[in-house]
Amino acid sequence: MPKPKVLSGQDVLKILAIFDFAIISQKGSHIKLRRDLHDGTRQTLTIPNHKELDKGTTVAIFRQALRYIPEAELKQHFYD
């Protein structure tokens, strides 16, 4: 199984921006992202804005994002 990349919170923000997620709020070091679909559906993710995310945190964010983004499109950004 491939290993997750070492990413920062800012790296994850840039990745999710590719998929039209935008920052809607921040509380402490956690940033809430949302994208609104044409049918009115709102999709929300929260990520920590740390300089380096733990591998477990990176995998958890990846799995949460899979609810909204196909794995084939997302995997290249999170895994080597």
C-alpha positions, 0 to 999 in steps of 0.5 A: 500500500502506498504511503501518504505524503507529508502534507501541511494544512496549507498543502491540503487547502491548495489540494481541496481548492482544486476541487472548488472547496473554499474557506468559510471560517476558522476557529483556532487552528481548524479551518472549515471548507465548503463547496456548494453544488448546483443542486444546492447541496453543501459539502463541508470539510474541516482540516487542521492548519498545522505546519506538518500533519501526522500521517494518520490525520492526512489519511483521515482527511483523505477518507473524509474527502472521498465522500465528495471526490472520486478516489481516482482524482484525489489519490494522486494528491495524497499518496506517493 
